[in-house]
Amino acid sequence: MEENIKYFIGLDVHKESIAVAAAPANSREEPRFIGTTTYSVTKIMKALSRSECAPSELSIVYEAGPCGYGLQRELVAKGYRCEVVAPSKVPRRPADRIKTDRRDALLLARLHRSAELVAVVVPDPADEAVRDLLRAREDAVKAQRCVRQQLMALLLRLGKPYRGGRGWTAKHLRYLADLSFDNPHHRIVYTEYHLAVQSAGERIERLEAAILQAADTWRWHPVVKALMSLRSVDFLTAMTIVAEIGDLRRFEHPRQLMNYLGLVPSEFSSGNSTQRGPITRTGNGRVRRLLIEAAWNYRHPARISPTILARHAGLPTAVVEIAWKAQVRLCHRFRKLRLRGLHHNKTCTAIARELVGFIWDIGRQVRPTTP
């Protein structure tokens, strides 16, 4: 905590308004509500100027949310000390049944003064742009899945479902191209759905091309290439891991990264009783889902495939050794857990948790390029 801080400011940020509260430092006095302004840095600065303090003497916090980090960057550029805190870790009393912007701002100011808030890492604007690009592709994949399901449901209702094997193969696409309908209305509906499927596929291709282009100049590209040495971690998976987590070196121990991804068991222990439940599922759900999907590939024996061998070219020897050590251990661990009769979903979760440790180790071996 900075000794020159005179006031701790809590902001309850919304799209159109911002509620401002201040708690005096070195005092047990209750925070006071300053007021509500529109979403404007100029008006926030005007409201904070009533304290007659320099920007460096104010410490500001607000909760992470849909408004992003633009406000934090603007306030920091003006000389203020501003942090974004995790809303899931803001302590709240069970008896508090009234929630207003005023109360939220006062609560943030009070907790910020007592150092009970957990700040999140604000990404670099360039890193945030790459992350948004990857999230846009994920949204496009979900949209494609939706329109494909709508098309197949239409064919099922009309009595023309595809029965030639797996869907969306070259054979399936030829089947769709040769379909004909007697009713002109059905032809229009089918054509609209078919065009939507094609449009969704083209959208994904455009985004993947943009991701490939962005990766060449991204400062974390060496870390992405290093993570691709691991089995079941392809280009898009590695890009998503690095874009969502950021600098892996900020975690001092792999257990901290496992906890950040919500892959550790929940626990409710009291006295002599110890009860552990399912994983916490907190933190970044996108990376957690990708790692659990990747863990399924470790059911096969350990081997260096031609694809992985090509990825090893140009990588440090330490990274290649970590990747091979991970594959040997995780493949053996997968078979051992399955022989014990553990459900395959729990097995994949356990393998994903151990895979995080090897990802953390590789992330500490490779450094980003300097701009």
Secondary structure as GFF3:
##gff-version 3
##sequence-region A 1 371
A	DSSP	beta_strand	7	13	.	.	.	ID=ss1
A	DSSP	beta_strand	17	24	.	.	.	ID=ss2
A	DSSP	beta_strand	32	38	.	.	.	ID=ss3
A	DSSP	alpha_helix	41	48	.	.	.	ID=ss4
A	DSSP	three_ten_helix	49	51	.	.	.	ID=ss5
A	DSSP	three_ten_helix	55	57	.	.	.	ID=ss6
A	DSSP	beta_strand	58	63	.	.	.	ID=ss7
A	DSSP	alpha_helix	70	77	.	.	.	ID=ss8
A	DSSP	beta_strand	81	85	.	.	.	ID=ss9
A	DSSP	three_ten_helix	87	89	.	.	.	ID=ss10
A	DSSP	alpha_helix	101	113	.	.	.	ID=ss11
A	DSSP	alpha_helix	125	157	.	.	.	ID=ss12
A	DSSP	alpha_helix	170	177	.	.	.	ID=ss13
A	DSSP	alpha_helix	184	217	.	.	.	ID=ss14
A	DSSP	alpha_helix	221	227	.	.	.	ID=ss15
A	DSSP	alpha_helix	235	245	.	.	.	ID=ss16
A	DSSP	three_ten_helix	248	250	.	.	.	ID=ss17
A	DSSP	alpha_helix	254	260	.	.	.	ID=ss18
A	DSSP	beta_strand	265	267	.	.	.	ID=ss19
A	DSSP	beta_strand	276	279	.	.	.	ID=ss20
A	DSSP	alpha_helix	285	295	.	.	.	ID=ss21
A	DSSP	three_ten_helix	296	299	.	.	.	ID=ss22
A	DSSP	alpha_helix	306	311	.	.	.	ID=ss23
A	DSSP	alpha_helix	317	339	.	.	.	ID=ss24
A	DSSP	alpha_helix	344	365	.	.	.	ID=ss25
###
